Amino acid sequence: MQNVLRIATFNIHKGVTSFNARFALHEQRELIRKLQADIVFLQEVRDQHIKHSRRFSAWPLDGQVEFLADAVWSDYAYGKNSVYPAGHHGNALLSKFPITKYENTDISAHHSEQRGLLHCEIAVPGWQQPLHCICVHLGLFARWRRQQIGLLRERIEEMVPADAPLVIAGDFNDWSMTAGRELVHGLHLHEVFEHHGGKPARSFPSFLPVFRLDRIYVRGFNVRHVEVHSGPQFVKVSDHAALTAVLSRV
């Protein structure tokens, strides 16, 4: 029976560095592999882009999600959120265990910014209930995030049994440190870094993190270990740090 899970979350900035200066997807894949996570929550995955596929010779022909999963994560799901003439991007989840069901829900709060939540059910060996995983990337403005947190809460209350194991992870864009309060107090979740150190992790910018934008919320788990993966080497990888957490079932 699988009692311990290693979770990672990472905003890959569409596979390129800031201002589209450099194609970084191959370095990102190597980093994600080194995290040795069972389940990986990814944001800003650009699965198709006609212009970039022509500009960058190493652009994967089968899309970014399949390229990142490769032979390590047997199952993956992709939620297409933002669609434009050249392609599309959204959230993705990579899993070493079977994804039995998934749904991508539009939670956009404004026409100028397309956002979604990707809800997956995962069959972990030996577990009687599926593991519910929700990958999110919330809006840039506080009023949009409040609306999106409300939709996330509705989704959980309607679709996730109260006794089912649950992990929510992603880029919350929560500069004000207020977006997660409703999840903590209303849904009895706890943020893994806040549980360990009193506050969510500093994750942005990745080379010298100052802002606490990325989060991992859990219910039904004990938190064994948390870690921020950042530093000067991230200048050539992504503007966000990667976060990991080691969890054990309660």
C-alpha positions in Angstrom: 0.0 0.0 0.0 1.3 3.5 -1.0 1.1 5.5 2.3 3.6 8.2 1.4 3.3 10.6 -1.6 5.7 13.2 -2.9 3.9 16.2 -4.5 5.4 19.0 -6.7 4.0 22.2 -8.1 5.8 24.3 -10.7 4.8 27.2 -13.1 6.9 26.5 -16.2 6.2 29.9 -17.9 5.1 28.3 -21.1 8.4 26.5 -21.5 10.4 29.7 -22.1 12.2 32.2 -19.9 11.1 35.8 -19.3 10.1 37.8 -22.4 10.3 34.6 -24.5 14.0 35.0 -24.6 15.1 31.4 -24.4 13.5 28.0 -24.8 13.8 26.2 -21.4 11.5 23.2 -21.6 14.4 20.6 -21.7 15.9 22.1 -18.5 12.5 22.2 -16.9 12.0 18.5 -17.6 15.3 17.6 -16.1 14.4 19.7 -13.0 11.0 18.1 -12.6 12.6 14.6 -12.9 15.0 15.5 -10.1 12.1 16.4 -7.8 11.2 12.7 -7.9 7.5 13.5 -7.3 4.7 10.9 -7.7 2.3 13.7 -8.8 3.3 17.0 -10.4 1.0 20.0 -10.7 2.0 22.3 -13.6 0.8 25.7 -14.6 1.3 27.7 -17.8 1.9 24.6 -20.0 1.9 25.7 -23.6 0.9 22.5 -25.3 0.8 24.0 -28.8 2.2 27.2 -30.4 2.8 27.4 -34.1 5.2 30.3 -34.0 7.4 28.9 -31.2 7.5 25.5 -32.7 9.1 27.1 -35.8 11.3 29.4 -33.8 12.7 26.8 -31.4 14.2 23.8 -33.1 13.9 21.6 -29.9 10.1 22.3 -29.5 8.4 18.9 -29.0 6.3 17.7 -31.9 3.8 16.0 -29.6 3.2 18.9 -27.2 4.7 20.0 -23.9 2.6 17.8 -21.7 3.6 14.5 -23.3 7.2 15.7 -23.5 7.3 16.4 -19.8 5.6 13.2 -18.8 7.7 11.1 -21.1 8.5 7.7 -19.6 8.4 8.8 -15.9 4.8 9.6 -15.4 2.5 7.0 -17.0 -0.6 9.2 -16.8 -1.2 12.8 -17.4 -4.1 15.3 -17.9 -4.2 18.7 -19.6 -6.7 21.5 -19.1 -6.7 23.9 -22.0 -7.6 27.3 -20.6 -6.3 30.1 -22.9 -6.8 29.6 -26.7 -5.4 31.9 -29.3 -4.6 31.7 -33.1 -1.1 30.3 -32.6 -2.0 27.7 -30.0 -3.1 27.3 -26.4 -1.9 26.8 -22.8 -3.3 25.8 -19.4 -2.7 23.6 -16.4 -1.5 20.0 -16.4 -1.0 17.1 -14.0 1.5 14.3 -14.3 0.9 11.1 -12.2 2.7 7.8 -11.6 -0.7 6.3 -10.8 -3.8 5.9 -13.0 -5.9 9.1 -13.5 -9.4 7.6 -13.6 -11.3 10.8 -14.2 -10.5 14.4 -14.9 -12.4 17.6 -15.8 -11.2 21.1 -16.6 -13.5 23.9 -15.4 -13.5 27.4 -16.6 -13.1 29.8 -13.7 -12.2 32.9 -15.7 -13.2 36.1 -13.9 -12.6 38.5 -16.8 -12.5 38.2 -20.6 -8.9 39.4 -20.6 -7.6 36.5 -18.6 -8.6 32.8 -19.1 -8.2 30.6 -16.0 -9.3 27.1 -15.2 -9.1 24.4 -12.5 -8.1 20.9 -13.5 -9.7 18.3 -11.2 -8.3 14.8 -11.4 -9.2 11.6 -9.5 -6.3 9.2 -9.1 -6.3 5.6 -8.1 -3.4 5.2 -5.6 -2.5 1.5 -5.0 -4.2 0.2 -1.8 -6.4 3.2 -1.2 -10.1 2.6 -0.9 -11.0 6.1 -2.1 -9.5 8.0 -5.0 -7.1 10.8 -4.4 -8.6 14.1 -5.6 -6.1 16.6 -7.1 -6.9 20.1 -8.2 -4.4 22.1 -10.2 -5.1 25.9 -10.2 -3.7 29.1 -11.6 -5.6 32.1 -10.1 -6.0 35.6 -11.5 -3.8 38.6 -11.1 -6.3 40.8 -9.2 -7.7 40.2 -5.7 -11.4 40.5 -6.7 -10.8 37.9 -9.5 -9.1 35.6 -7.1 -12.0 35.9 -4.6 -14.4 34.8 -7.3 -12.2 31.9 -8.3 -11.7 30.7 -4.8 -15.5 30.7 -4.4 -15.8 28.5 -7.5 -13.1 26.2 -6.3 -14.9 25.9 -3.0 -18.1 25.1 -4.7 -16.4 22.4 -6.8 -14.9 20.8 -3.7 -18.2 20.8 -1.7 -20.1 19.3 -4.7 -17.5 16.8 -6.0 -15.1 15.8 -3.2 -16.4 13.7 -0.3 -15.5 15.2 3.1 -13.4 12.2 4.1 -11.6 11.8 0.7 -7.9 12.7 0.5 -7.4 16.0 -1.3 -4.5 18.0 -2.7 -4.8 21.5 -4.2 -1.7 23.0 -5.7 -0.6 25.7 -8.1 0.1 29.4 -8.7 -2.3 31.4 -6.5 -0.9 34.8 -7.5 -1.7 35.7 -3.9 0.4 38.8 -3.3 -1.8 39.8 -0.4 -1.7 36.4 1.4 -5.5 36.3 1.7 -6.7 34.0 -1.1 -6.3 30.8 0.9 -8.1 31.8 4.1 -11.4 30.4 2.8 -9.8 27.1 1.9 -8.2 26.8 5.4 -11.2 27.9 7.5 -14.1 26.8 5.4 -12.8 23.5 4.0 -10.4 22.4 6.8 -7.4 22.3 4.4 -4.0 23.4 5.5 -1.1 24.8 3.5 1.9 22.6 3.8 4.6 25.4 4.2 2.4 27.4 6.5 1.9 24.2 8.6 5.7 23.9 8.9 6.9 27.5 9.1 3.9 29.7 9.8 3.7 31.1 6.2 3.5 29.9 2.6 6.7 29.5 0.8 8.5 32.4 -1.0 8.5 31.3 -4.6 8.8 34.4 -6.9 11.1 35.4 -8.5 12.8 32.0 -8.5 16.4 33.2 -8.5 15.8 35.1 -5.2 12.2 34.4 -4.0 10.4 37.3 -2.2 6.7 36.8 -2.9 4.6 33.8 -1.7 2.6 33.0 -4.8 2.7 29.2 -5.1 0.8 26.9 -2.7 0.1 23.3 -1.8 -3.1 22.7 0.3 -3.9 19.3 1.7 -6.7 17.5 3.6 -6.4 14.0 5.0 -2.6 14.0 5.2 0.3 14.6 7.6 3.1 16.7 6.2 6.5 15.1 6.6 8.7 17.5 4.6 8.5 20.6 2.5 11.1 22.2 0.2 11.5 25.2 -2.1 13.7 24.6 -5.2 15.1 28.0 -6.2 18.3 29.9 -6.7 20.4 31.6 -9.4 20.3 28.6 -11.7 16.5 29.3 -12.2 17.2 32.3 -14.3 17.5 29.9 -17.2 14.6 27.8 -16.1 11.5 29.7 -14.9 10.5 32.8 -13.0 8.8 30.6 -10.4 10.5 28.3 -7.9 9.3 24.7 -7.7 7.8 23.5 -4.5 7.7 19.9 -3.1 6.0 18.3 -0.2 6.2 14.7 1.2 2.8 13.6 2.6 1.5 10.6 4.5 -2.1 9.5 4.9 -3.7 10.2 8.2 
